[in-house]
Amino acid sequence: PNGGFGMWQDAGKGGFKGFGKGVSFGGAVPPDARMMADLERDMAAQAPPRPDEGSDDEPGQPAEATQEEVEEAQRIVQLAVQEAEERKKLQKEVKTANREDLQAMLNARLKLQRS
C-alpha cells in the first residue's frame, strides 16, 4: 500500500517499519499497524477497477442525449434557477418581516407546495 494509511510495512517476523521513516519496531508491533496493513490489503483487493483499467467491451463515451432528454434537462435547470431566485427574494423579505408576515409567507409556500 502506497497511500492513505500505508505508512507501515511488514518487516517480517512480526515486525513493522515505517515507510521512509527508518523506524523499526523489531518484534514490537504498534497496536494498529497490523490491522491497518491488513485493512489496506483487503481494500486494495476489493477496489473496483479504475476507468482506465476497464475491459475493451465497455463503451468509451456515453450515448448522445436525445432531444427529449435535452429539453427535460433545460426544464429542470430553469425550474432550479426560478426556485433559487425565489429563495433569495424570500430571504431578503424574512430579514425585515414581523411574526405575522413570516406566518403569511410560510402559509403561501405551503399552499404552493400542495397545488
C-alpha positions in Angstrom: 0.0 0.0 0.0 1.4 3.3 -1.1 -1.2 5.8 0.0 -3.7 6.5 2.7 -2.7 4.8 5.9 0.1 2.9 4.1 2.8 4.2 6.4 3.6 0.7 7.8 5.2 -2.2 6.0 5.6 -5.7 7.3 9.3 -6.1 8.1 8.8 -9.9 8.7 8.8 -12.0 11.8 6.0 -9.8 13.3 7.9 -6.6 12.9 6.7 -3.5 11.1 8.7 -0.5 9.9 7.5 2.9 8.9 7.8 3.9 5.2 10.6 6.4 4.6 11.0 7.0 8.3 13.6 4.4 9.1 11.6 3.4 12.1 11.8 -0.3 13.0 10.0 -1.9 15.9 11.6 -5.3 15.6 9.1 -7.7 17.3 7.1 -4.9 18.9 4.2 -4.1 16.6 2.4 -0.8 17.0 -1.1 -1.5 18.2 -3.0 -0.7 15.0 -0.2 -1.2 12.4 -1.0 -4.8 11.6 -4.7 -4.1 11.5 -4.2 -1.1 9.2 -1.9 -3.1 6.9 -4.5 -6.0 6.7 -7.3 -3.5 6.0 -5.4 -1.8 3.2 -4.5 -5.1 1.6 -8.2 -6.1 1.8 -9.4 -2.8 0.4 -7.0 -2.9 -2.5 -8.2 -6.4 -3.3 -11.8 -5.3 -3.3 -11.3 -2.0 -5.1 -13.3 -1.6 -8.4 -11.1 -1.3 -11.5 -10.1 2.3 -12.4 -11.7 3.7 -15.5 -8.5 3.4 -17.5 -8.3 -0.3 -16.4 -11.7 -1.3 -17.8 -12.3 -4.0 -20.3 -12.4 -3.3 -24.0 -16.1 -4.2 -24.1 -17.1 -1.0 -22.2 -18.1 2.0 -24.3 -15.7 4.9 -24.0 -18.2 7.7 -24.3 -21.9 7.8 -23.2 -24.5 8.0 -25.9 -25.5 11.4 -27.2 -28.6 12.9 -25.4 -31.8 12.8 -27.3 -33.7 16.0 -28.0 -36.3 14.9 -25.3 -33.5 14.5 -22.7 -32.0 17.9 -23.6 -35.4 19.6 -23.3 -36.0 17.8 -19.9 -32.6 19.0 -18.6 -33.4 22.5 -19.7 -36.7 22.5 -17.9 -35.0 21.2 -14.7 -32.4 23.9 -14.9 -35.0 26.6 -15.5 -37.0 25.4 -12.5 -33.9 25.3 -10.3 -33.0 28.9 -11.3 -36.5 30.1 -10.6 -36.6 28.4 -7.2 -33.2 29.9 -6.3 -34.4 33.4 -7.3 -37.5 32.9 -5.1 -35.4 31.7 -2.2 -33.2 34.8 -2.4 -36.2 37.1 -2.6 -37.8 35.4 0.4 -34.5 35.5 2.4 -34.4 39.3 1.9 -38.1 39.6 3.0 -37.5 37.4 6.1 -34.8 39.7 7.4 -37.3 42.6 7.9 -40.6 40.6 8.4 -42.6 40.6 11.6 -44.2 37.5 13.1 -47.4 37.8 11.1 -45.6 38.4 7.8 -43.5 35.3 8.4 -46.6 33.2 9.1 -48.2 34.5 5.9 -45.0 33.7 3.9 -45.0 30.1 5.3 -48.6 29.6 4.6 -48.2 30.8 1.0 -45.2 28.4 0.5 -47.2 25.5 1.9 -50.2 26.4 -0.3 -47.9 26.4 -3.4 -46.4 23.0 -2.5 -49.8 21.4 -2.1 -51.1 22.5 -5.5 
